[in-house]
Amino acid sequence: MPFRSIPRPRIVRVRGRSMEPTLREGDLLLALWGGSVRPGVIAVVRLPPDATGAPRPLSIKRVARVDPDAPDRWWLDSDNPREGVTSFEVGSLDPGDVLAVALARVWPRPGRVTTRHTP
């Protein structure tokens, strides 16, 4: 039986406005590295390099759905339609690039991070 790593909790900080109104700049989230991904969850992801080939920072995005053209990949979105990079710009992501799932906001307004039903 292959060894599977044990999910690990970490604290992450929201940067930018792409997840407003759900999350705001500076919010601290409890994220589970290696957690189970499903449509609707908020996740920490590794986006592909930008147009110049420069790496992008880790990002927090909504996992919208499975890519209909590649069912082994995830389609990402942001909650703020005017901000942020989504799969419309970078395409769908390999499951290995979805690093963690957000479980809760721990600061400044502790509470559950919403999961949205997505088609």
Residue pairs with C-beta under 8 A, 6 or more apart in sequence:
5 34
6 34
7 32
7 33
7 34
7 35
8 32
8 33
8 34
9 30
9 31
9 32
9 33
9 103
10 30
10 31
10 33
10 100
11 28
11 29
11 30
11 31
11 106
12 28
12 29
12 31
12 44
12 58
12 60
12 100
12 102
13 26
13 27
13 28
13 29
14 23
14 24
14 25
14 26
14 27
14 28
14 29
14 60
15 25
15 57
16 25
16 83
16 84
17 24
17 25
17 80
17 83
17 84
18 59
18 60
18 61
18 78
18 79
18 80
18 83
18 84
18 85
19 42
19 60
19 61
19 62
19 78
19 79
19 80
19 84
20 79
20 80
20 83
21 79
21 80
22 42
22 79
22 113
22 114
23 29
23 42
23 60
23 79
23 105
23 113
26 108
27 105
27 107
27 108
27 109
28 105
28 106
28 107
28 108
29 42
29 60
29 102
29 103
29 104
29 105
29 106
29 113
30 102
30 103
30 104
30 105
30 106
31 44
31 100
31 101
31 102
31 103
32 100
32 101
32 103
33 44
33 99
33 100
34 100
35 100
35 101
35 103
36 101
37 43
37 63
37 74
37 95
37 98
37 101
38 63
39 63
39 64
39 65
39 66
39 117
39 118
40 62
40 63
40 64
40 115
40 116
40 117
40 118
41 62
41 63
41 101
41 102
41 115
42 60
42 61
42 62
42 63
42 101
42 102
42 113
42 114
42 115
43 60
43 61
43 62
43 63
43 76
43 98
43 99
43 100
43 101
43 102
44 58
44 59
44 60
44 98
44 99
44 100
44 101
44 102
45 58
45 59
45 60
45 61
45 76
45 93
45 97
45 98
45 99
46 56
46 58
46 59
46 93
46 97
46 99
47 56
47 59
47 85
47 90
47 93
47 97
48 56
48 90
48 91
49 55
49 56
50 56
56 85
58 99
59 84
59 85
60 102
61 76
61 77
61 78
61 84
61 86
62 76
62 77
62 78
62 79
62 116
62 118
63 74
63 75
63 76
63 98
63 118
64 74
64 75
64 76
64 77
64 87
64 118
65 74
65 75
65 118
65 119
66 73
66 74
66 75
67 73
67 74
67 75
67 87
67 92
69 92
70 92
72 94
72 95
73 92
73 93
73 94
73 95
74 92
74 93
74 95
74 98
75 87
75 92
76 86
76 87
76 92
76 93
77 86
77 87
77 118
78 84
78 85
78 86
87 93
102 113
103 112
103 113
104 110
104 111
104 112
104 113
105 111
105 112
105 113
